[in-house]
């Protein structure tokens, strides 16, 4: 998935932060990352499904780079 497309998706999730929207990113038909906006903020909460690690991003660019890097690497977080 291209970085610009990931950014667009994350911008949408961040924009609608007053409702519960969850975006799941998959690789090879396996879910790897769940992203949602922390209610009433622009903060994105990213959960790496395989490890359970939760990371918060205030920057859409940084969050998008984390998603892209994870989906395009041979080793996943």
URZIPE-V15368 format. One record per residue. RES is the residue in one small letter. PSI is psi in radians with two decimals (* if undefined). OMEGA is omega in radians with two decimals (none if undefined). Layout:
res = (RES:RES)
psi = (PSI:PSI)
omega = (OMEGA:OMEGA)
This chain:
res = (x:x:x:x:x:x:x:x:x:x:x:x:x:x:x:x:x:x:x:x:x:x:x:x:x:x:x:x:x:x:x:x:x:x:x:x:x:x:x:x:x:x:x:x:x:x:x:x:x:x:x:x:x:x:x:x:x:x:x:x:x:x:x:x:x:x:x:x:x:x:x:x:x:x:x:x:x)
psi = (2.40:2.58:-0.75:-0.66:-0.71:-0.76:-0.76:-0.76:-0.81:-0.60:-0.70:-0.80:-0.78:-0.70:-0.72:0.92:0.01:-0.11:2.92:1.79:2.29:2.32:2.24:2.28:2.30:2.73:2.19:0.84:0.32:2.22:2.33:-0.62:2.36:2.27:2.36:2.81:2.38:2.24:2.27:0.44:3.02:0.15:2.32:2.29:2.09:2.17:2.17:1.95:-0.77:-0.57:-0.33:0.04:2.35:2.25:2.48:2.39:2.28:-0.37:2.17:-0.67:-0.80:-0.70:-0.75:-0.70:-0.65:-0.75:-0.87:-0.80:-0.70:-0.76:-0.49:-0.03:2.79:-0.37:2.34:2.62:*)
omega = (-3.10:-3.10:-3.12:3.11:3.10:3.12:3.13:3.13:-3.11:3.07:3.11:3.12:-3.13:-3.10:-3.11:-3.04:3.10:3.10:-3.13:3.04:3.09:3.08:3.11:3.08:-3.07:3.04:3.14:3.09:3.08:3.12:-3.11:-3.04:3.03:3.13:3.01:3.12:3.03:-3.01:3.07:3.07:3.03:-3.08:3.09:3.07:-3.10:3.12:3.08:-2.95:-3.05:-3.10:-3.07:3.14:3.11:-3.13:3.13:3.14:3.01:-3.11:3.08:3.13:3.14:3.11:3.14:3.11:3.11:3.12:-3.11:3.14:-3.13:-3.10:-3.08:3.12:3.11:3.07:-3.09:3.11:none)
